[in-house]
Amino acid sequence: MAMTDPDGYERAITLVGMVVNELRQQCTDLESVLERRDELINALPGLADAKGLELGGLPPDAVVDAASALRCRELLARA
């Protein structure tokens, strides 16, 4: 994606970062990360809009899943 759609890649990285920051603030264990999935998928368009961002065709579930995977790896690294 970085090679074929650099703007889309940058947008994806920014959105994933936004969601992972939300997860860092709210989720201190794996279970809480997984519990927030549906809520964040539904909230992502509004969260992005509030920050002046657009999804630009990126599927909200893919963005949330990428952020959740990152947060889960962080939590597992601490264990």
C-alpha beads as a LAMMPS data file, in Angstrom:
LAMMPS data file: protein, C-alpha beads

79 atoms
78 bonds

1 atom types
1 bond types

-500.0 500.0 xlo xhi
-500.0 500.0 ylo yhi
-500.0 500.0 zlo zhi

Masses

1 110.0

Atoms # bond

1 1 1 0.000 0.000 0.000
2 1 1 2.862 2.377 0.766
3 1 1 4.136 2.002 -2.786
4 1 1 0.834 2.045 -4.666
5 1 1 -1.206 4.450 -2.538
6 1 1 1.033 6.579 -0.322
7 1 1 -1.804 8.916 0.688
8 1 1 -3.984 5.969 1.676
9 1 1 -1.088 4.432 3.579
10 1 1 -0.483 7.656 5.486
11 1 1 -4.203 7.924 6.265
12 1 1 -4.268 4.313 7.488
13 1 1 -1.236 4.832 9.747
14 1 1 -2.739 8.006 11.188
15 1 1 -6.099 6.345 11.885
16 1 1 -4.503 3.244 13.410
17 1 1 -2.389 5.499 15.617
18 1 1 -5.466 7.411 16.740
19 1 1 -7.272 4.191 17.690
20 1 1 -4.252 2.666 19.411
21 1 1 -3.889 5.813 21.526
22 1 1 -7.523 5.409 22.558
23 1 1 -6.842 1.777 23.463
24 1 1 -3.742 2.736 25.455
25 1 1 -5.806 5.141 27.532
26 1 1 -8.721 2.780 28.121
27 1 1 -7.448 -0.801 27.939
28 1 1 -5.000 -2.306 30.374
29 1 1 -5.554 -5.969 29.469
30 1 1 -6.276 -8.121 26.435
31 1 1 -9.889 -8.727 27.372
32 1 1 -10.698 -5.025 27.486
33 1 1 -9.073 -4.509 24.062
34 1 1 -11.240 -7.232 22.550
35 1 1 -14.383 -5.947 24.259
36 1 1 -13.996 -2.506 22.682
37 1 1 -13.797 -3.787 19.072
38 1 1 -17.426 -3.320 17.998
39 1 1 -17.734 -0.023 19.842
40 1 1 -14.628 1.379 18.146
41 1 1 -15.656 0.146 14.703
42 1 1 -18.945 1.999 15.051
43 1 1 -17.308 5.093 16.562
44 1 1 -14.366 5.363 14.155
45 1 1 -16.031 7.562 11.510
46 1 1 -17.032 10.087 14.179
47 1 1 -13.667 9.938 15.932
48 1 1 -11.881 10.502 12.634
49 1 1 -14.185 13.377 11.708
50 1 1 -13.612 15.032 15.096
51 1 1 -9.875 15.065 14.308
52 1 1 -10.416 16.370 10.786
53 1 1 -9.634 13.005 9.205
54 1 1 -11.494 10.915 6.661
55 1 1 -11.602 7.144 6.312
56 1 1 -11.213 7.525 2.567
57 1 1 -12.514 4.056 1.820
58 1 1 -10.550 2.310 4.559
59 1 1 -12.727 -0.281 6.289
60 1 1 -13.224 0.662 9.949
61 1 1 -12.868 -2.959 11.066
62 1 1 -9.420 -3.227 9.443
63 1 1 -8.263 -0.022 11.147
64 1 1 -9.562 -1.117 14.552
65 1 1 -8.161 -4.638 14.157
66 1 1 -4.706 -3.280 13.281
67 1 1 -4.751 -0.966 16.293
68 1 1 -6.021 -3.761 18.541
69 1 1 -3.271 -6.092 17.364
70 1 1 -0.659 -3.464 18.163
71 1 1 -2.099 -2.835 21.623
72 1 1 -2.293 -6.567 22.334
73 1 1 1.379 -6.974 21.356
74 1 1 2.289 -4.121 23.717
75 1 1 0.379 -5.733 26.576
76 1 1 1.903 -9.154 25.925
77 1 1 5.400 -7.666 25.860
78 1 1 4.838 -6.343 29.369
79 1 1 3.702 -9.694 30.730

Bonds

1 1 1 2
2 1 2 3
3 1 3 4
4 1 4 5
5 1 5 6
6 1 6 7
7 1 7 8
8 1 8 9
9 1 9 10
10 1 10 11
11 1 11 12
12 1 12 13
13 1 13 14
14 1 14 15
15 1 15 16
16 1 16 17
17 1 17 18
18 1 18 19
19 1 19 20
20 1 20 21
21 1 21 22
22 1 22 23
23 1 23 24
24 1 24 25
25 1 25 26
26 1 26 27
27 1 27 28
28 1 28 29
29 1 29 30
30 1 30 31
31 1 31 32
32 1 32 33
33 1 33 34
34 1 34 35
35 1 35 36
36 1 36 37
37 1 37 38
38 1 38 39
39 1 39 40
40 1 40 41
41 1 41 42
42 1 42 43
43 1 43 44
44 1 44 45
45 1 45 46
46 1 46 47
47 1 47 48
48 1 48 49
49 1 49 50
50 1 50 51
51 1 51 52
52 1 52 53
53 1 53 54
54 1 54 55
55 1 55 56
56 1 56 57
57 1 57 58
58 1 58 59
59 1 59 60
60 1 60 61
61 1 61 62
62 1 62 63
63 1 63 64
64 1 64 65
65 1 65 66
66 1 66 67
67 1 67 68
68 1 68 69
69 1 69 70
70 1 70 71
71 1 71 72
72 1 72 73
73 1 73 74
74 1 74 75
75 1 75 76
76 1 76 77
77 1 77 78
78 1 78 79
